[in-house]
Amino acid sequence: MDLLVGGEEDSMNLRISLILIILVSWFSVFGVLIFKSDIGSEQSEEQISYFYRVSSGDITNISIRNQDRAFSWRLIDNTWYFDNMDGIPADSFRWGGIIDLLQGPQLYRTISENIDDKTKYGLENPTTEISIFLTSGDKRTLFIGDKTPDLQNNYAYLEGDDKLVMVDSTWKGVLARLVDEPPYPKWMYKLNQEEILELVIINDNEIIKAFTLKSDGWYNCKIPLTGTPCDGDEKADSNSLKSFIDDFSTIKVISSVQLNLMFEEDYAIYGLGLDAPYVDVKTFSKDQFGVNTIYNTSLSIGKINEEKTGYYAVAAETKDVILIEKEWAEKILSFITK
């Protein structure tokens, strides 16, 4: 019995040794493959060519024209603002990654060292022009023309350089969209009146009135509220509501005041505590499959500013304090308090 056990141990040791040898062999093979793969990736990185290259930290201003529309932005205290719009920042969600894109697109291909005829590539009067201003005072201006026959790239050239290149059309599309659909902050809302289905008015932290839209007009909602939208059987003053909706649907902003506030006391100094007048509007949007999604757009109105030109406010449940036009704000307040 002792010999049998010893034989089993020898057999087991042999099997373990073979397994270890196989594993070491495989690790050696994988090590070589990984090493070769790393060398290949380093080489491919070195071979990548770019339209131009700048550091994202050196970009101070951006100007983009697409077709007949143009916008520009400037960097102030680590926040990008629209030019010619007093204190209006770019929406942080939409703007995320834009500066990284502007460091320089990867070239798909250089077609020629000299452009023979700009009209052949849509570059005589290019549809898109992008200018990037740097801390050094230098500027890079890109001209982007027609799409290539496969629709995957656009012809382009850099001001001061006659080289004709192809850049990814998606890269161009993202930047052109900043002009076609400007990245306004969420609180610069404009509602589609036909999509409004409920209004709720709150003052001193209490719901004082609410309205729901039915097929035959507006109704006063029962308080406390039930249902979404809220339930009500009593007809409301439709003319008064229509006038209010006309005003409320497009916010009148003078400028931003403070961005990304965190604490309740930060808002309190602007009269924007829980007892401030508050409006909540529900709208619906139907997607391509016919499914309705309900959205909320809110406005809280605080104190008038020292210059008596506007009221402090928070809109669309953001963390930003903004200044809204005095006349517009007082129309909203009049409806709340009457």
SULVENPE-V267931 format. One record per residue. RES is the residue in one letter. NEAR is the number of other C-alpha atoms within 8 Angstrom. D_FIRST is the distance of its C-alpha to the first C-alpha in Angstrom with 1 decimal. Layout:
RES,NEAR,D_FIRST
RES,NEAR,D_FIRST
This chain:
M,4,0.0
D,5,3.8
L,6,5.5
L,7,5.2
V,8,6.4
G,8,8.7
G,8,9.9
E,8,10.8
E,8,12.5
D,8,14.4
S,8,15.4
M,8,16.6
N,8,18.5
L,8,20.1
R,8,21.3
I,8,22.7
S,8,24.5
L,8,26.0
I,8,27.2
L,8,28.8
I,8,30.5
I,8,31.9
L,8,33.1
V,8,34.8
S,8,36.4
W,8,37.8
F,8,39.1
S,8,40.9
V,8,42.5
F,8,43.5
G,8,44.8
V,8,47.0
L,8,48.3
I,8,49.1
F,8,50.8
K,8,52.8
S,8,53.7
D,8,54.9
I,8,57.1
G,8,58.5
S,8,59.4
E,8,61.1
Q,8,63.1
S,8,64.1
E,7,65.2
E,6,67.4
Q,6,68.9
I,8,69.9
S,6,73.7
Y,9,75.7
F,11,79.3
Y,7,79.9
R,7,77.9
V,9,78.9
S,7,77.2
S,9,77.1
G,4,78.2
D,9,81.3
I,13,82.6
T,10,85.5
N,11,87.4
I,12,86.7
S,11,89.3
I,15,88.5
R,14,90.9
N,12,89.9
Q,6,92.7
D,5,95.7
R,8,93.7
A,9,92.7
F,11,91.0
S,10,90.1
W,11,88.0
R,11,87.8
L,10,85.3
I,7,86.4
D,4,84.1
N,5,80.9
T,7,82.3
W,10,83.8
Y,13,87.2
F,14,89.5
D,9,92.5
N,4,95.9
M,8,94.3
D,9,94.7
G,9,91.3
I,11,89.5
P,11,85.8
A,12,83.7
D,10,81.1
S,7,77.9
F,5,75.7
R,7,77.8
W,9,78.2
G,7,74.6
G,6,73.5
I,8,77.1
I,9,77.5
D,8,74.2
L,9,75.4
L,10,78.6
Q,11,76.9
G,11,77.1
P,12,75.8
Q,10,73.7
L,13,75.7
Y,9,74.8
R,7,77.0
T,10,80.1
I,8,82.6
S,8,85.2
E,8,86.4
N,7,89.8
I,9,90.8
D,4,93.2
D,6,94.6
K,9,93.6
T,8,95.1
K,6,92.5
Y,10,89.7
G,13,91.5
L,15,91.9
E,7,95.7
N,7,95.8
P,11,92.1
T,13,91.0
T,12,88.8
E,12,89.5
I,11,87.2
S,11,88.3
I,13,86.1
F,12,87.7
L,11,85.9
T,8,86.4
S,5,87.8
G,6,90.6
D,7,89.2
K,8,89.0
R,9,87.0
T,10,88.6
L,11,86.8
F,14,88.6
I,15,86.6
G,14,88.1
D,11,87.2
K,11,83.8
T,9,82.4
P,5,82.4
D,6,78.8
L,8,79.7
Q,10,76.7
N,13,78.7
N,15,82.2
Y,16,84.4
A,13,85.2
Y,12,86.7
L,12,87.0
E,9,90.5
G,4,91.5
D,6,89.0
D,10,90.0
K,12,86.4
L,13,85.7
V,14,82.2
M,13,80.2
V,16,78.6
D,13,76.3
S,11,78.5
T,8,76.2
W,10,76.8
K,11,80.6
G,8,80.3
V,8,78.7
L,10,81.5
A,12,84.3
R,9,83.2
L,11,84.1
V,13,87.7
D,8,87.5
E,6,85.7
P,7,86.4
P,9,83.6
Y,9,85.8
P,10,84.2
K,8,83.1
W,8,86.0
M,9,88.6
Y,9,88.2
K,7,90.5
L,8,89.9
N,7,90.7
Q,8,93.0
E,4,92.2
E,9,88.6
I,12,89.5
L,12,88.7
E,13,88.6
L,11,90.3
V,11,89.3
I,13,91.5
I,13,90.3
N,12,92.4
D,8,91.7
N,8,88.1
E,6,89.2
I,10,89.6
I,7,93.4
K,10,93.7
A,14,91.7
F,14,92.6
T,15,90.9
L,11,92.1
K,8,92.4
S,4,93.9
D,5,97.4
G,8,97.4
W,12,96.2
Y,13,95.5
N,13,95.2
C,14,91.7
K,10,91.1
I,8,89.8
P,4,87.1
L,8,85.8
T,9,83.7
G,6,82.3
T,5,81.9
P,9,84.6
C,13,86.3
D,11,88.1
G,10,91.9
D,7,94.8
E,7,97.9
K,8,99.5
A,8,99.6
D,7,102.4
S,8,101.3
N,6,104.0
S,7,102.8
L,8,99.2
K,8,100.1
S,8,101.9
F,11,99.0
I,9,96.5
D,9,98.8
D,11,98.7
F,8,95.1
S,11,93.6
T,10,94.2
I,10,93.6
K,7,96.1
V,10,94.3
I,10,96.2
S,11,93.2
S,14,89.9
V,9,90.0
Q,8,86.5
L,8,83.3
N,7,79.8
L,10,80.7
M,6,77.9
F,6,79.3
E,7,81.7
E,7,84.0
D,9,84.4
Y,12,85.9
A,9,88.0
I,7,90.4
Y,9,91.5
G,11,92.1
L,16,88.9
G,10,87.4
L,6,86.1
D,8,89.7
A,13,91.0
P,13,92.5
Y,11,89.9
V,11,89.9
D,11,87.0
V,12,87.6
K,13,85.1
T,12,85.3
F,11,83.4
S,9,82.3
K,9,81.4
D,8,78.9
Q,5,78.9
F,5,76.9
G,6,79.5
V,7,77.4
N,8,79.4
T,8,78.1
I,8,79.9
Y,8,80.7
N,9,82.3
T,11,84.9
S,11,86.1
L,12,88.7
S,12,89.2
I,14,92.6
G,13,93.2
K,9,96.2
I,10,98.9
N,9,98.8
E,5,101.3
E,5,103.3
K,8,103.6
T,9,102.6
G,14,99.4
Y,15,96.8
Y,16,93.3
A,13,90.7
V,15,87.1
A,11,86.5
A,11,83.7
E,8,81.3
T,9,80.9
K,9,80.7
D,12,83.9
V,13,87.3
I,13,90.1
L,13,93.9
I,15,95.5
E,12,99.2
K,11,101.4
E,7,103.4
W,10,100.3
A,12,98.5
E,8,101.5
K,10,101.7
I,11,98.1
L,9,98.8
S,8,102.0
F,8,100.0
I,10,97.4
T,5,100.0
K,4,102.6
